[in-house]
Amino acid sequence: MTIELFRDDAYLKQCEALIVDINDRGGIILDQTVFYPTGGGQPGDSGVFETSTGSIQIATTVKDKETGHVVHVPAENQPAPQVNEKVSVKIDWERRYKHMRMHTALHLLCSTVPCGVTGGQINETKGRLDFDIGEFTLDKEKITEKLNQLIKEAHEVTFSWISDEELEQNPDLVRTMSVQPPRGSGKVRLIKVGENIDLQPCGGTHINNTSEIGAVKVAKIENKGKRNRRVNIVFD
């Protein structure tokens, strides 16, 4: 299985790697990578591979669910690399960092709205979470105010690991109703914001401090069913 360096350090921008396989669609598999694969509502990283003969532009990154490998998908008309070739890999850091900021902002949104999460999505300029609100009422201005307060308070964002068994014994840690955290590797990563703001399993990439997010605002709240509301936030 590909060693996912971004799990322990989301600020790594590049690394040296070895091409261990190329699948039948031209997807490149490395022994280790800093590229985050699409998952949990966060887009896969793009970037570039530098080889001894030139550059290969990577359009996106995905996870092979059968093998667990991270698959780097080249853009169209790129030169074909070779298995066992050494490469220097570098992510599009500006794009990734925006994903990190927005992903962390969604953790703050999750802590601000005390309802089950039914879905979510992230991109470079905006993000959204869907909530099963029941009888709860959402106020766009109050949520915006609370989010920016938490951002300005500069809370530390940290992570730790628990076993699959520990997660099974603490089901309340999982806020997402539609998507479960990945299990099977024996351990699950917990993301913690501040002392008691947010704590939940998450495989995405995050910043180290909420102050890095910058100002945000709730752009709109959409009605997606009798109980479901979609809260959209953007960088302000």
Secondary structure, 3 states (H helix, E strand, C coil): CCEEHHHCCCCCCEEEEEEEEECCCCCEEECEECCCCCECCECCCCEEEEECCEEEEEEEEEECCCCCCEEEEECCCCCCCCCCCEEEEEECHHHHHHHHHHHHHHHHHHHHCCCEEEEEEECCCEEEEEEECCCCCCCHHHHHHHHHHHHHCCCEEEEEEEEHHHHHHCHHHCCECCCCCCCCCCEEEEEEECCCCEEEECCCCCCCEHHHCCCEEEEEEEECCCCEEEEEEEEC
